[in-house]
Amino acid sequence: MQRHWLLMTVLISVLILMGSCYNYSAPPGESSPMEPFSPGEPQVFFNADRTGIQPGECVNLEWRVEGGDFFGVELDGQPVDPFGHRQVCPPETAVYTLSVDIGEAMLHREVVVNVGGTGQQPSQPQTPGQPPAPGCPGAPMFTHFEANPGFITSGQSTSLEWGPITNGATGELVGSVMLTPGNFGEVGSPGSRQVSPTSTTTYTLTATGCGGTATKTVTVVVAVVGTPMPIPPPAPPGGGGWSGPPKVTNVVVHATPYTGPCPKTLVWTADITVDGPCTVTYQWERHDGAIGQVETLNFSAAGTKTVQDTWMVWVGNNATYWERVRILTPLPMLSNQANLTFTCTP
């Protein structure tokens, strides 16, 4: 009997020791399922089959969200199923973000796909014909440069954010990073700056390293809420008139409340009206800060067309979400904010 209890004690000790020493190491590009999370939160798995490619090549993104309570899943701002995969072919180094709505906050996981030979300009040696300095990995390369949000109304601010900038793909940048326009001077990397442009503005990061100079830009669109600009001038004397270029004259978003079984795909519709033939580009925006991809609508004549956006929800009790449409071209304009209240029943 004593030998039996001795063996049991040794076995339990070994199991405890193994449990305390075990560490999970996620494959490259995957969010480790062992990352800390609060009780009740879902576990988020997100990875790419490759994180380094050449221009023209593609990678497969895979994700799954398990356990816990959540209201929806998005890939780069677009609703997706909790389990899925997608092939992407980025022309330059890109950051893909999987977001999980847990109600009061969003869980985010990122995968960076590095594209060799992009994000840089040809080297600029000090003397024509002179090669780059020995041991220099190449001209500067950017991980990302973005505005968050990228679309604001006059009087609002946005944050310009950029990641580490390196000489070539691997070398630490020894040089300078400048942000223009504005009196920012040298800003370093990674970094961020708050800006409040009064009109649509393109910002440029210029990095100078041992292998030359490279630039990357981002545009902040400044819209006028509810009123297309510029306003056409009065009709000239003597008859006739001038209506200016065709433009969006009205955009209205609609939503219908829902009570019923979940998961459920909620639907918002938008009526976009123009006063002549033109091409309209627009984006959907949501209450959680997500911004959809730029979409295009072609009009051959004056009239109204209806577009829609969907959002799959999994659980909610008298919850309210909203969406709106931001017109980008031919003239910036912002729609109303359409609220949708829903309750998921068993």
ABEGO torsion letter per residue (X at the ends): XAAAAAAAAAAAAAAAAAAAABBBBBBBGBBBAABBBBBGBBBBBBBBABABBBBGBBBBBBBBBBEEBBAEBBBGGBBBBABBBBBBBBABBBBBBBBBBAGABBBBBBBBBBBBGBGBBBBBBABBGBBBBBGBAEBBBBABBBBOBABBBBGBBBBBBBBBBBBEAABBBBEBBBBOBEBAEBAEOBBBBBBBBABBBBBBBBBBBAAEBBBBBBBBBBBBBGBBOBBBBBBBBGEEBBAEBBBBABBBBBBBBBBEBOBBBBBBBBBBBBAEBBBBBBBBBBAAGBBBBBBBBBBABBEBBBBBBBBBBABEBGBBBBBBBBBAOABBBBBBBBBBBBBBBX
